[in-house]
Amino acid sequence: MFGNAIIKAVFVICLGSALCAVASAGYQYQNPCPWVLAQDLSQNDQPLKDYYKKLGTTTNSKLVGEFRKQLRARVAEDEKIVAAGSSHEKYEQAKEEIDRYEGFLGWLGQRLWFIFHGTVDLKKNNVTFDYALLSIPRSNVRVMSTDGKNVYFFRNGDRVFLEGEDLKEVQQQFRQLYYSLFFFQGLDKPEYKKSRAVADTCLRYISMAMKNNKPENVDYHPMPKPGKLNSFASKALALAKKSDSYKDAIDVVIDGDDWTVERNSAGIIQRRKVGAWVIKQMPRCKRAFRCQFAQPYTGNGYGELVLYGVGGGQFNIK
């Protein structure tokens, strides 16, 4: 046992001497510096946003795998340099590159936590999933279950069938999640383990929602009931058709019974407005989109009807 202790001590001394020798003799990196480590992205993360967007359209996992390999190989060299101590000529550069690598992973982790809503308990090895929030251009979509078994896509509380550009967007975000998981695999820090659990959980639930993404699983509502101001509906429809948002409208239902008067901070009347539903014919059903119409105040009364606001909810009509 005493002999082993001497051998270990000699080994430690030799190792320290070797590291000092490397520091004094100079050092040439064996691996190139990937762009993530070559520039300070903490003040301007647009390159990261562009890369993340590109991940959504990448179908060749080998390209992402090679980039991850380059990153880890370079950082592994940086860690050896830092371990040699501050006397190493590349010490500050190595530290900076490690910080940028961790910043890159942290940036990816933030994207995951924006999508994932729930809790992660590493000690209990437990993940509680409430829902995943996917950003779709027209309105956000939630991935969730209401019965604890089946998972669907939801919009404004209703199960929906995604197709066309909406489905394409979901597929791109699925790839972004997958490649984010790719970057966190094999890393042992608690925050990275959490990010890995979040990405893996979201991918599983989105996959289940994709399997249930069928027209027969859609929630429908009756046609909105017209209110007392629905006499303006024909004029409202003409205005809707002139807009980019509702140029394919087939009907407008104004469900308000009275106007809402809007004033500025000084109490001066600006306009009066009313809520309405614009009806569109979709491939498999009709769909109602929430909007507002208004009449500007002229000082002596109210002017012509205008389309005042778009967005605010939608649902399918049976």
TORFILO-972323 format. One line per field, with one value per atom (N, C-alpha, C): residue number from 1; x, y, z. Coordinates in steps of 0.02 Angstrom, whole numbers. Example, Ala and Ser with C-alpha at 12.3 -4.5 7.8 and 13.67 -1.06 7.14 Angstrom:
% TORFILO-972323
n = [1, 1, 1, 2, 2, 2]
u = [660, 615, 660, 642, 684, 645]
v = [-284, -225, -165, -112, -53, 2]
w = [390, 390, 390, 354, 357, 394]
This chain:
% TORFILO-972323
n = [1, 1, 1, 2, 2, 2, 3, 3, 3, 4, 4, 4, 5, 5, 5, 6, 6, 6, 7, 7, 7, 8, 8, 8, 9, 9, 9, 10, 10, 10, 11, 11, 11, 12, 12, 12, 13, 13, 13, 14, 14, 14, 15, 15, 15, 16, 16, 16, 17, 17, 17, 18, 18, 18, 19, 19, 19, 20, 20, 20, 21, 21, 21, 22, 22, 22, 23, 23, 23, 24, 24, 24, 25, 25, 25, 26, 26, 26, 27, 27, 27, 28, 28, 28, 29, 29, 29, 30, 30, 30, 31, 31, 31, 32, 32, 32, 33, 33, 33, 34, 34, 34, 35, 35, 35, 36, 36, 36, 37, 37, 37, 38, 38, 38, 39, 39, 39, 40, 40, 40, 41, 41, 41, 42, 42, 42, 43, 43, 43, 44, 44, 44, 45, 45, 45, 46, 46, 46, 47, 47, 47, 48, 48, 48, 49, 49, 49, 50, 50, 50, 51, 51, 51, 52, 52, 52, 53, 53, 53, 54, 54, 54, 55, 55, 55, 56, 56, 56, 57, 57, 57, 58, 58, 58, 59, 59, 59, 60, 60, 60, 61, 61, 61, 62, 62, 62, 63, 63, 63, 64, 64, 64, 65, 65, 65, 66, 66, 66, 67, 67, 67, 68, 68, 68, 69, 69, 69, 70, 70, 70, 71, 71, 71, 72, 72, 72, 73, 73, 73, 74, 74, 74, 75, 75, 75, 76, 76, 76, 77, 77, 77, 78, 78, 78, 79, 79, 79, 80, 80, 80, 81, 81, 81, 82, 82, 82, 83, 83, 83, 84, 84, 84, 85, 85, 85, 86, 86, 86, 87, 87, 87, 88, 88, 88, 89, 89, 89, 90, 90, 90, 91, 91, 91, 92, 92, 92, 93, 93, 93, 94, 94, 94, 95, 95, 95, 96, 96, 96, 97, 97, 97, 98, 98, 98, 99, 99, 99, 100, 100, 100, 101, 101, 101, 102, 102, 102, 103, 103, 103, 104, 104, 104, 105, 105, 105, 106, 106, 106, 107, 107, 107, 108, 108, 108, 109, 109, 109, 110, 110, 110, 111, 111, 111, 112, 112, 112, 113, 113, 113, 114, 114, 114, 115, 115, 115, 116, 116, 116, 117, 117, 117, 118, 118, 118, 119, 119, 119, 120, 120, 120, 121, 121, 121, 122, 122, 122, 123, 123, 123, 124, 124, 124, 125, 125, 125, 126, 126, 126, 127, 127, 127, 128, 128, 128, 129, 129, 129, 130, 130, 130, 131, 131, 131, 132, 132, 132, 133, 133, 133, 134, 134, 134, 135, 135, 135, 136, 136, 136, 137, 137, 137, 138, 138, 138, 139, 139, 139, 140, 140, 140, 141, 141, 141, 142, 142, 142, 143, 143, 143, 144, 144, 144, 145, 145, 145, 146, 146, 146, 147, 147, 147, 148, 148, 148, 149, 149, 149, 150, 150, 150, 151, 151, 151, 152, 152, 152, 153, 153, 153, 154, 154, 154, 155, 155, 155, 156, 156, 156, 157, 157, 157, 158, 158, 158, 159, 159, 159, 160, 160, 160, 161, 161, 161, 162, 162, 162, 163, 163, 163, 164, 164, 164, 165, 165, 165, 166, 166, 166, 167, 167, 167, 168, 168, 168, 169, 169, 169, 170, 170, 170, 171, 171, 171, 172, 172, 172, 173, 173, 173, 174, 174, 174, 175, 175, 175, 176, 176, 176, 177, 177, 177, 178, 178, 178, 179, 179, 179, 180, 180, 180, 181, 181, 181, 182, 182, 182, 183, 183, 183, 184, 184, 184, 185, 185, 185, 186, 186, 186, 187, 187, 187, 188, 188, 188, 189, 189, 189, 190, 190, 190, 191, 191, 191, 192, 192, 192, 193, 193, 193, 194, 194, 194, 195, 195, 195, 196, 196, 196, 197, 197, 197, 198, 198, 198, 199, 199, 199, 200, 200, 200, 201, 201, 201, 202, 202, 202, 203, 203, 203, 204, 204, 204, 205, 205, 205, 206, 206, 206, 207, 207, 207, 208, 208, 208, 209, 209, 209, 210, 210, 210, 211, 211, 211, 212, 212, 212, 213, 213, 213, 214, 214, 214, 215, 215, 215, 216, 216, 216, 217, 217, 217, 218, 218, 218, 219, 219, 219, 220, 220, 220, 221, 221, 221, 222, 222, 222, 223, 223, 223, 224, 224, 224, 225, 225, 225, 226, 226, 226, 227, 227, 227, 228, 228, 228, 229, 229, 229, 230, 230, 230, 231, 231, 231, 232, 232, 232, 233, 233, 233, 234, 234, 234, 235, 235, 235, 236, 236, 236, 237, 237, 237, 238, 238, 238, 239, 239, 239, 240, 240, 240, 241, 241, 241, 242, 242, 242, 243, 243, 243, 244, 244, 244, 245, 245, 245, 246, 246, 246, 247, 247, 247, 248, 248, 248, 249, 249, 249, 250, 250, 250, 251, 251, 251, 252, 252, 252, 253, 253, 253, 254, 254, 254, 255, 255, 255, 256, 256, 256, 257, 257, 257, 258, 258, 258, 259, 259, 259, 260, 260, 260, 261, 261, 261, 262, 262, 262, 263, 263, 263, 264, 264, 264, 265, 265, 265, 266, 266, 266, 267, 267, 267, 268, 268, 268, 269, 269, 269, 270, 270, 270, 271, 271, 271, 272, 272, 272, 273, 273, 273, 274, 274, 274, 275, 275, 275, 276, 276, 276, 277, 277, 277, 278, 278, 278, 279, 279, 279, 280, 280, 280, 281, 281, 281, 282, 282, 282, 283, 283, 283, 284, 284, 284, 285, 285, 285, 286, 286, 286, 287, 287, 287, 288, 288, 288, 289, 289, 289, 290, 290, 290, 291, 291, 291, 292, 292, 292, 293, 293, 293, 294, 294, 294, 295, 295, 295, 296, 296, 296, 297, 297, 297, 298, 298, 298, 299, 299, 299, 300, 300, 300, 301, 301, 301, 302, 302, 302, 303, 303, 303, 304, 304, 304, 305, 305, 305, 306, 306, 306, 307, 307, 307, 308, 308, 308, 309, 309, 309, 310, 310, 310, 311, 311, 311, 312, 312, 312, 313, 313, 313, 314, 314, 314, 315, 315, 315, 316, 316, 316, 317, 317, 317, 318, 318, 318]
u = [42, 0, 43, 99, 144, 177, 195, 226, 179, 115, 64, 58, 62, 57, 114, 175, 232, 223, 199, 187, 138, 82, 31, 60, 101, 131, 176, 217, 262, 222, 166, 123, 95, 72, 44, 97, 160, 214, 230, 234, 249, 196, 132, 77, 81, 94, 100, 157, 212, 270, 254, 216, 197, 153, 105, 61, 100, 147, 188, 231, 253, 294, 254, 191, 146, 137, 127, 116, 176, 235, 294, 315, 299, 320, 273, 217, 169, 117, 63, 10, -23, -33, -69, -134, -191, -255, -258, -282, -291, -358, -406, -473, -490, -523, -542, -592, -596, -642, -709, -763, -828, -853, -897, -919, -950, -982, -1014, -962, -902, -849, -804, -811, -765, -788, -850, -875, -918, -920, -960, -1033, -1075, -1146, -1190, -1159, -1199, -1237, -1209, -1242, -1286, -1270, -1310, -1319, -1378, -1390, -1424, -1424, -1456, -1426, -1359, -1331, -1359, -1370, -1399, -1471, -1509, -1578, -1581, -1535, -1532, -1515, -1468, -1448, -1506, -1540, -1596, -1652, -1664, -1714, -1694, -1630, -1604, -1612, -1606, -1615, -1684, -1734, -1802, -1811, -1766, -1772, -1718, -1676, -1622, -1648, -1638, -1659, -1599, -1539, -1478, -1447, -1460, -1435, -1359, -1327, -1255, -1221, -1252, -1223, -1223, -1279, -1284, -1237, -1233, -1188, -1116, -1096, -1027, -1013, -1061, -1052, -1045, -1087, -1082, -1013, -990, -925, -869, -872, -821, -822, -883, -889, -858, -876, -853, -778, -751, -680, -641, -664, -631, -635, -693, -702, -661, -655, -614, -541, -517, -449, -445, -498, -500, -497, -533, -535, -466, -428, -360, -315, -323, -283, -298, -362, -382, -356, -358, -334, -259, -222, -150, -134, -183, -173, -165, -165, -165, -99, -47, 17, 17, -32, -37, -52, -16, -23, -94, -131, -197, -252, -233, -279, -342, -332, -389, -434, -403, -442, -483, -453, -488, -548, -536, -591, -648, -631, -682, -722, -688, -723, -769, -747, -790, -852, -842, -899, -948, -922, -965, -1003, -969, -1002, -1060, -1047, -1100, -1156, -1137, -1188, -1232, -1201, -1239, -1289, -1266, -1311, -1366, -1348, -1398, -1450, -1429, -1476, -1525, -1499, -1543, -1592, -1566, -1608, -1666, -1654, -1707, -1763, -1745, -1796, -1839, -1807, -1844, -1893, -1871, -1914, -1970, -1963, -2018, -2073, -2054, -2102, -2133, -2092, -2114, -2146, -2204, -2237, -2251, -2217, -2222, -2165, -2147, -2093, -2046, -1983, -1933, -1900, -1903, -1871, -1819, -1754, -1701, -1691, -1701, -1690, -1739, -1801, -1852, -1858, -1816, -1818, -1889, -1920, -1990, -2001, -2040, -2059, -2135, -2161, -2233, -2246, -2285, -2299, -2369, -2375, -2440, -2459, -2416, -2426, -2363, -2360, -2306, -2338, -2306, -2332, -2292, -2324, -2291, -2313, -2265, -2280, -2298, -2362, -2388, -2403, -2387, -2396, -2463, -2519, -2585, -2604, -2587, -2600, -2563, -2546, -2509, -2552, -2517, -2551, -2522, -2566, -2543, -2546, -2497, -2497, -2512, -2569, -2589, -2641, -2656, -2707, -2758, -2821, -2874, -2900, -2882, -2906, -2849, -2787, -2730, -2706, -2738, -2719, -2702, -2750, -2742, -2715, -2670, -2638, -2659, -2677, -2700, -2668, -2677, -2661, -2723, -2713, -2768, -2755, -2808, -2806, -2867, -2856, -2910, -2955, -2925, -2962, -2996, -2992, -3023, -2971, -2988, -2945, -2949, -2892, -2890, -2852, -2865, -2829, -2781, -2717, -2667, -2649, -2645, -2625, -2591, -2565, -2534, -2476, -2475, -2421, -2417, -2475, -2475, -2438, -2453, -2421, -2347, -2330, -2259, -2221, -2252, -2219, -2208, -2257, -2250, -2193, -2189, -2136, -2067, -2062, -1998, -1980, -2029, -2014, -1997, -2025, -2008, -1934, -1910, -1839, -1795, -1816, -1776, -1769, -1823, -1821, -1775, -1781, -1741, -1666, -1646, -1575, -1551, -1596, -1577, -1561, -1602, -1589, -1522, -1507, -1445, -1384, -1387, -1331, -1323, -1377, -1374, -1357, -1360, -1347, -1276, -1270, -1204, -1175, -1210, -1185, -1214, -1173, -1193, -1215, -1204, -1226, -1301, -1326, -1398, -1441, -1418, -1459, -1464, -1411, -1412, -1455, -1454, -1498, -1571, -1586, -1654, -1675, -1631, -1646, -1657, -1618, -1626, -1693, -1713, -1778, -1835, -1828, -1880, -1888, -1832, -1835, -1864, -1842, -1866, -1941, -1964, -2035, -2078, -2057, -2094, -2097, -2042, -2041, -2091, -2094, -2140, -2213, -2229, -2298, -2318, -2272, -2288, -2298, -2258, -2266, -2335, -2359, -2426, -2480, -2470, -2519, -2520, -2463, -2459, -2499, -2495, -2533, -2608, -2629, -2700, -2724, -2679, -2696, -2739, -2804, -2851, -2914, -2946, -3007, -3062, -3066, -3120, -3108, -3050, -3035, -3041, -3076, -3084, -3146, -3141, -3199, -3235, -3302, -3342, -3389, -3410, -3458, -3514, -3571, -3624, -3606, -3640, -3630, -3645, -3605, -3618, -3687, -3719, -3785, -3778, -3814, -3809, -3839, -3809, -3835, -3875, -3895, -3937, -3901, -3834, -3796, -3777, -3806, -3790, -3816, -3853, -3877, -3818, -3760, -3699, -3660, -3687, -3649, -3628, -3672, -3655, -3599, -3601, -3547, -3482, -3488, -3430, -3398, -3438, -3412, -3372, -3398, -3363, -3295, -3293, -3230, -3181, -3208, -3166, -3133, -3170, -3144, -3089, -3087, -3035, -2970, -2973, -2914, -2873, -2809, -2765, -2784, -2808, -2823, -2886, -2936, -3001, -3025, -2980, -3001, -3042, -3038, -3077, -3138, -3160, -3218, -3282, -3326, -3390, -3449, -3436, -3491, -3460, -3499, -3481, -3542, -3531, -3585, -3564, -3601, -3589, -3633, -3601, -3639, -3652, -3630, -3642, -3711, -3738, -3802, -3795, -3735, -3725, -3651, -3638, -3570, -3532, -3466, -3422, -3385, -3393, -3362, -3291, -3244, -3174, -3150, -3118, -3094, -3018, -2987, -2915, -2904, -2841, -2824, -2855, -2874, -2905, -2981, -3007, -3079, -3116, -3079, -3110, -3128, -3188, -3211, -3169, -3145, -3106, -3146, -3185, -3223, -3272, -3315, -3355, -3344, -3344, -3325, -3372, -3370, -3412, -3375, -3383, -3352, -3391, -3356, -3388, -3348, -3378, -3345, -3343, -3284, -3277, -3278, -3319, -3326, -3287, -3246, -3210, -3229, -3226, -3236, -3167, -3155, -3092, -3101, -3048, -3054, -3105, -3114, -3158, -3217, -3216, -3270, -3266, -3314, -3311, -3275, -3243, -3207, -3222, -3234, -3249, -3187, -3172, -3115, -3138, -3115, -3136, -3103, -3141, -3114, -3159, -3143, -3183, -3193, -3251, -3265, -3279, -3266, -3273, -3297, -3322, -3340, -3302, -3257, -3220, -3265, -3250, -3289, -3265, -3311, -3294, -3301, -3329, -3342, -3416, -3450, -3523, -3561, -3526, -3558, -3505, -3527, -3481, -3477, -3416, -3404, -3420, -3389, -3402, -3371, -3402, -3377, -3309, -3263, -3197, -3181, -3138, -3111, -3059, -3070, -3029, -2976, -2991, -2943, -2953, -2898, -2902, -2870, -2888, -2861, -2901, -2887, -2921, -2960, -2953, -2986, -3015, -3025, -3056, -3082, -3131, -3157, -3189, -3194, -3225, -3300, -3334, -3407, -3429, -3471, -3494, -3542]
v = [-60, 0, 63, 61, 118, 130, 74, 78, 110, 93, 122, 197, 219, 290, 329, 299, 332, 339, 285, 285, 339, 345, 396, 466, 476, 542, 561, 512, 525, 541, 505, 516, 587, 611, 678, 730, 720, 766, 769, 710, 706, 740, 728, 758, 834, 860, 932, 960, 924, 946, 947, 896, 891, 950, 968, 1024, 1089, 1097, 1157, 1159, 1100, 1097, 1118, 1096, 1115, 1190, 1219, 1291, 1330, 1307, 1344, 1335, 1276, 1261, 1291, 1320, 1346, 1293, 1313, 1265, 1282, 1232, 1239, 1200, 1234, 1199, 1147, 1089, 1036, 1041, 1073, 1078, 1151, 1163, 1232, 1261, 1327, 1361, 1373, 1338, 1349, 1420, 1443, 1513, 1532, 1485, 1499, 1521, 1495, 1511, 1567, 1586, 1634, 1706, 1717, 1785, 1793, 1853, 1868, 1877, 1829, 1831, 1854, 1875, 1894, 1960, 2004, 2068, 2067, 2024, 2018, 1945, 1918, 1847, 1831, 1879, 1867, 1807, 1798, 1738, 1673, 1674, 1615, 1604, 1659, 1653, 1626, 1650, 1627, 1552, 1531, 1461, 1417, 1440, 1402, 1395, 1449, 1446, 1396, 1395, 1349, 1277, 1264, 1196, 1169, 1214, 1192, 1166, 1185, 1162, 1111, 1093, 1045, 974, 935, 864, 817, 844, 803, 809, 758, 760, 755, 730, 724, 792, 842, 909, 938, 927, 951, 911, 846, 803, 822, 841, 863, 928, 974, 1037, 1026, 982, 967, 936, 892, 860, 911, 959, 1012, 1054, 1071, 1111, 1075, 1012, 975, 962, 949, 937, 1000, 1057, 1120, 1136, 1127, 1141, 1093, 1030, 982, 1005, 1034, 1062, 1122, 1164, 1223, 1202, 1149, 1127, 1102, 1071, 1049, 1110, 1161, 1221, 1256, 1262, 1293, 1253, 1187, 1144, 1154, 1174, 1185, 1247, 1292, 1351, 1415, 1470, 1536, 1553, 1513, 1526, 1506, 1468, 1445, 1504, 1509, 1566, 1571, 1516, 1516, 1516, 1527, 1520, 1565, 1630, 1676, 1659, 1642, 1624, 1562, 1513, 1450, 1462, 1504, 1520, 1554, 1600, 1637, 1590, 1543, 1496, 1450, 1430, 1388, 1427, 1490, 1533, 1540, 1548, 1556, 1491, 1435, 1370, 1362, 1379, 1375, 1425, 1483, 1532, 1506, 1471, 1440, 1389, 1346, 1296, 1329, 1382, 1418, 1450, 1477, 1508, 1456, 1397, 1343, 1322, 1319, 1300, 1348, 1413, 1463, 1450, 1431, 1416, 1357, 1308, 1249, 1266, 1309, 1326, 1374, 1407, 1447, 1402, 1346, 1298, 1255, 1231, 1184, 1220, 1194, 1219, 1160, 1160, 1104, 1109, 1053, 1053, 994, 1003, 950, 941, 880, 864, 810, 831, 784, 733, 756, 711, 653, 667, 615, 585, 611, 589, 592, 651, 659, 723, 717, 774, 779, 837, 850, 895, 869, 906, 934, 1001, 1034, 1044, 1078, 1087, 1114, 1109, 1140, 1194, 1251, 1308, 1317, 1308, 1314, 1379, 1415, 1480, 1471, 1479, 1475, 1547, 1566, 1636, 1667, 1631, 1662, 1664, 1611, 1609, 1549, 1554, 1499, 1437, 1380, 1315, 1281, 1250, 1212, 1138, 1102, 1029, 1006, 972, 953, 897, 873, 821, 845, 832, 850, 790, 730, 670, 629, 654, 618, 560, 550, 495, 519, 552, 572, 643, 654, 720, 748, 814, 846, 916, 945, 1016, 1057, 1109, 1152, 1224, 1258, 1330, 1361, 1409, 1442, 1393, 1341, 1292, 1237, 1238, 1188, 1143, 1080, 1036, 1058, 1060, 1083, 1033, 1037, 997, 1044, 1031, 1073, 1045, 1090, 1071, 1130, 1119, 1174, 1206, 1273, 1310, 1299, 1290, 1278, 1213, 1160, 1096, 1099, 1134, 1142, 1177, 1227, 1263, 1218, 1175, 1128, 1079, 1055, 1008, 1041, 1105, 1140, 1148, 1164, 1171, 1104, 1050, 983, 969, 988, 978, 1020, 1082, 1125, 1094, 1064, 1031, 970, 932, 872, 888, 937, 955, 989, 1024, 1052, 994, 943, 883, 853, 853, 828, 861, 927, 964, 951, 933, 923, 851, 805, 735, 725, 685, 669, 720, 775, 827, 817, 825, 805, 862, 924, 978, 975, 991, 987, 1027, 1088, 1128, 1097, 1061, 1028, 965, 931, 873, 894, 952, 977, 995, 1028, 1046, 984, 932, 869, 837, 839, 810, 849, 916, 959, 944, 942, 930, 861, 811, 743, 738, 770, 768, 803, 861, 898, 858, 827, 787, 729, 696, 640, 663, 718, 741, 769, 803, 828, 769, 717, 657, 626, 624, 597, 641, 707, 753, 746, 734, 725, 664, 611, 550, 561, 607, 621, 681, 707, 766, 744, 734, 709, 753, 760, 803, 781, 716, 691, 708, 733, 750, 824, 860, 932, 950, 1002, 1028, 1080, 1076, 1124, 1163, 1222, 1265, 1284, 1304, 1329, 1398, 1417, 1484, 1538, 1590, 1645, 1676, 1696, 1727, 1802, 1829, 1902, 1944, 2002, 2048, 2104, 2154, 2208, 2251, 2251, 2292, 2253, 2194, 2154, 2184, 2239, 2274, 2303, 2309, 2333, 2276, 2215, 2157, 2160, 2182, 2184, 2233, 2291, 2339, 2312, 2277, 2248, 2194, 2154, 2102, 2132, 2186, 2220, 2246, 2273, 2297, 2240, 2185, 2127, 2100, 2097, 2069, 2113, 2177, 2222, 2217, 2182, 2176, 2115, 2115, 2058, 1999, 2012, 1958, 1920, 1954, 1923, 1929, 1932, 1941, 1882, 1824, 1765, 1754, 1807, 1801, 1787, 1748, 1733, 1763, 1784, 1813, 1850, 1895, 1929, 1928, 1909, 1910, 1958, 2013, 2060, 2039, 2017, 1989, 2039, 2101, 2152, 2185, 2203, 2237, 2313, 2336, 2408, 2424, 2487, 2510, 2519, 2511, 2529, 2592, 2645, 2709, 2710, 2730, 2732, 2804, 2822, 2891, 2890, 2947, 2952, 2970, 2981, 2995, 3059, 3105, 3169, 3164, 3105, 3095, 3114, 3129, 3148, 3086, 3083, 3025, 3017, 2956, 2941, 2902, 2855, 2811, 2770, 2735, 2683, 2619, 2562, 2499, 2443, 2389, 2331, 2268, 2214, 2151, 2114, 2072, 2034, 1971, 1927, 1866, 1867, 1859, 1851, 1776, 1755, 1684, 1669, 1617, 1594, 1521, 1502, 1433, 1399, 1353, 1317, 1252, 1213, 1152, 1102, 1098, 1047, 1075, 1140, 1169, 1245, 1278, 1351, 1368, 1426, 1447, 1520, 1536, 1605, 1637, 1699, 1736, 1801, 1813, 1871, 1935, 1989, 2054, 2110, 2171, 2229, 2277, 2309, 2363, 2425, 2483, 2545, 2602, 2654, 2716, 2773, 2808, 2863, 2922, 2954, 3013, 3074, 3112, 3170, 3237, 3236, 3298, 3314, 3298, 3309, 3243, 3189, 3124, 3072, 3018, 2963, 2954, 2937, 2929, 2860, 2843, 2779, 2721, 2664, 2603, 2583, 2561, 2538, 2473, 2432, 2373, 2398, 2387, 2419, 2373, 2310, 2264, 2193, 2157, 2087, 2044, 1980, 1934, 1935, 1887, 1884, 1820, 1772, 1708, 1681, 1616, 1584, 1516, 1491, 1424, 1396, 1330, 1296, 1292, 1296, 1293, 1230, 1192, 1129, 1144]
w = [0, 0, 0, 41, 44, -24, -57, -123, -173, -171, -216, -205, -142, -125, -157, -155, -185, -260, -291, -364, -383, -344, -356, -350, -299, -288, -346, -368, -424, -487, -495, -554, -554, -496, -490, -506, -479, -492, -566, -598, -669, -711, -691, -727, -723, -664, -656, -697, -698, -737, -811, -833, -904, -924, -880, -895, -899, -854, -855, -918, -938, -999, -1060, -1061, -1116, -1116, -1056, -1050, -1074, -1056, -1073, -1146, -1174, -1242, -1294, -1273, -1321, -1339, -1371, -1386, -1452, -1492, -1555, -1551, -1562, -1560, -1617, -1600, -1649, -1685, -1652, -1680, -1696, -1753, -1771, -1722, -1721, -1676, -1711, -1692, -1723, -1712, -1756, -1753, -1687, -1654, -1589, -1538, -1543, -1495, -1518, -1582, -1611, -1603, -1580, -1575, -1512, -1487, -1427, -1447, -1429, -1448, -1391, -1336, -1277, -1288, -1329, -1341, -1403, -1450, -1511, -1528, -1512, -1521, -1588, -1634, -1699, -1736, -1735, -1767, -1736, -1670, -1638, -1660, -1665, -1689, -1760, -1802, -1871, -1874, -1832, -1831, -1806, -1754, -1726, -1777, -1815, -1868, -1921, -1937, -1988, -1965, -1900, -1874, -1890, -1894, -1909, -1979, -2024, -2094, -2111, -2062, -2074, -2068, -2120, -2119, -2116, -2123, -2121, -2051, -2010, -1940, -1937, -1991, -1991, -1987, -2019, -2018, -1947, -1911, -1842, -1798, -1811, -1772, -1780, -1840, -1852, -1816, -1816, -1781, -1706, -1679, -1607, -1591, -1636, -1626, -1625, -1671, -1673, -1609, -1587, -1526, -1466, -1458, -1399, -1401, -1460, -1466, -1448, -1472, -1457, -1383, -1354, -1283, -1240, -1262, -1225, -1221, -1276, -1276, -1228, -1231, -1187, -1114, -1096, -1027, -1003, -1049, -1031, -1019, -1060, -1053, -987, -970, -907, -847, -855, -800, -788, -840, -834, -792, -785, -744, -784, -749, -781, -815, -802, -835, -908, -927, -997, -1043, -1098, -1143, -1173, -1178, -1208, -1154, -1092, -1036, -1043, -1055, -1059, -1119, -1175, -1234, -1221, -1187, -1172, -1126, -1074, -1029, -1066, -1110, -1147, -1192, -1224, -1268, -1228, -1170, -1127, -1107, -1088, -1069, -1128, -1188, -1246, -1262, -1251, -1260, -1212, -1149, -1098, -1113, -1141, -1161, -1217, -1264, -1319, -1293, -1247, -1218, -1177, -1141, -1101, -1145, -1202, -1250, -1277, -1294, -1317, -1262, -1200, -1144, -1133, -1142, -1135, -1185, -1246, -1297, -1276, -1246, -1223, -1168, -1121, -1065, -1086, -1143, -1169, -1196, -1224, -1253, -1199, -1153, -1102, -1043, -1022, -961, -916, -859, -813, -763, -732, -682, -695, -675, -681, -613, -586, -521, -534, -537, -552, -495, -432, -375, -377, -396, -400, -470, -515, -585, -613, -602, -620, -660, -714, -754, -756, -736, -740, -801, -847, -909, -907, -911, -915, -989, -1025, -1097, -1130, -1195, -1234, -1277, -1279, -1317, -1381, -1438, -1503, -1536, -1562, -1593, -1667, -1682, -1750, -1772, -1834, -1855, -1839, -1851, -1840, -1766, -1731, -1658, -1629, -1565, -1533, -1527, -1526, -1518, -1457, -1417, -1359, -1374, -1349, -1352, -1281, -1273, -1206, -1207, -1148, -1139, -1088, -1102, -1055, -1015, -1037, -1003, -973, -979, -952, -995, -1052, -1096, -1166, -1198, -1267, -1272, -1319, -1327, -1395, -1395, -1456, -1461, -1519, -1529, -1510, -1471, -1448, -1469, -1489, -1502, -1470, -1426, -1390, -1354, -1327, -1287, -1326, -1393, -1435, -1469, -1477, -1517, -1590, -1623, -1692, -1736, -1800, -1850, -1886, -1880, -1912, -1981, -2029, -2097, -2130, -2189, -2227, -2190, -2190, -2159, -2084, -2051, -1979, -1963, -2000, -1989, -2005, -2057, -2076, -2020, -1989, -1934, -1874, -1859, -1803, -1817, -1878, -1897, -1889, -1907, -1900, -1827, -1784, -1713, -1681, -1708, -1685, -1698, -1758, -1774, -1729, -1715, -1671, -1601, -1576, -1512, -1515, -1569, -1576, -1576, -1614, -1619, -1555, -1520, -1455, -1407, -1407, -1367, -1385, -1449, -1477, -1442, -1434, -1406, -1331, -1296, -1224, -1205, -1251, -1235, -1210, -1157, -1130, -1083, -1070, -1024, -955, -903, -836, -790, -808, -764, -753, -693, -679, -728, -746, -791, -861, -880, -946, -943, -887, -878, -881, -850, -851, -922, -959, -1028, -1070, -1057, -1094, -1079, -1015, -996, -1026, -1028, -1058, -1132, -1168, -1240, -1255, -1218, -1229, -1216, -1162, -1145, -1198, -1220, -1272, -1336, -1355, -1416, -1412, -1355, -1347, -1352, -1320, -1321, -1390, -1422, -1490, -1537, -1530, -1571, -1562, -1499, -1486, -1517, -1512, -1542, -1618, -1648, -1720, -1742, -1703, -1719, -1715, -1671, -1662, -1704, -1746, -1787, -1846, -1832, -1883, -1882, -1940, -1944, -1896, -1883, -1839, -1766, -1748, -1678, -1664, -1707, -1700, -1659, -1618, -1581, -1624, -1626, -1666, -1621, -1646, -1611, -1660, -1633, -1677, -1705, -1757, -1787, -1735, -1731, -1683, -1695, -1641, -1647, -1660, -1707, -1721, -1666, -1654, -1605, -1638, -1600, -1625, -1677, -1675, -1723, -1786, -1794, -1853, -1918, -1913, -1973, -2013, -1980, -2014, -2046, -2045, -2067, -2140, -2184, -2256, -2269, -2237, -2244, -2215, -2158, -2125, -2169, -2203, -2247, -2304, -2333, -2388, -2364, -2304, -2276, -2263, -2237, -2222, -2285, -2339, -2402, -2432, -2413, -2438, -2397, -2342, -2298, -2317, -2299, -2312, -2268, -2208, -2161, -2179, -2208, -2218, -2291, -2339, -2408, -2435, -2403, -2423, -2377, -2343, -2298, -2338, -2309, -2340, -2301, -2240, -2200, -2140, -2111, -2049, -2004, -1941, -1891, -1836, -1828, -1774, -1715, -1662, -1606, -1550, -1558, -1507, -1513, -1455, -1454, -1450, -1430, -1423, -1434, -1448, -1460, -1394, -1397, -1342, -1361, -1322, -1337, -1310, -1351, -1332, -1328, -1272, -1260, -1251, -1262, -1248, -1175, -1156, -1086, -1060, -1106, -1086, -1082, -1097, -1094, -1158, -1211, -1275, -1314, -1340, -1378, -1442, -1454, -1513, -1565, -1541, -1586, -1545, -1580, -1547, -1586, -1551, -1582, -1560, -1599, -1584, -1607, -1570, -1587, -1640, -1678, -1732, -1746, -1785, -1809, -1885, -1913, -1986, -2000, -2047, -2063, -2127, -2124, -2184, -2198, -2261, -2280, -2284, -2239, -2238, -2277, -2290, -2330, -2303, -2236, -2209, -2168, -2156, -2117, -2122, -2091, -2085, -2020, -2020, -1960, -1946, -1883, -1862, -1832, -1852, -1828, -1794, -1733, -1696, -1722, -1726, -1746, -1718, -1736, -1715, -1773, -1773, -1820, -1779, -1810, -1772, -1818, -1786, -1820, -1785, -1820, -1788, -1771, -1716, -1695, -1734, -1762, -1805, -1768, -1708, -1672, -1670, -1724, -1728, -1730, -1732, -1738, -1755, -1786, -1802, -1878, -1902, -1973, -1998, -2055, -2088, -2049, -2057, -2024, -2053, -2008, -2029, -1992, -2022, -1988, -1939, -1875, -1824, -1794, -1784, -1753, -1776, -1785, -1806, -1751, -1750, -1701, -1637, -1593, -1530, -1519, -1564, -1555, -1619, -1622, -1680, -1659, -1696, -1684, -1746, -1748, -1806, -1798, -1853, -1855, -1890, -1859, -1889, -1947]
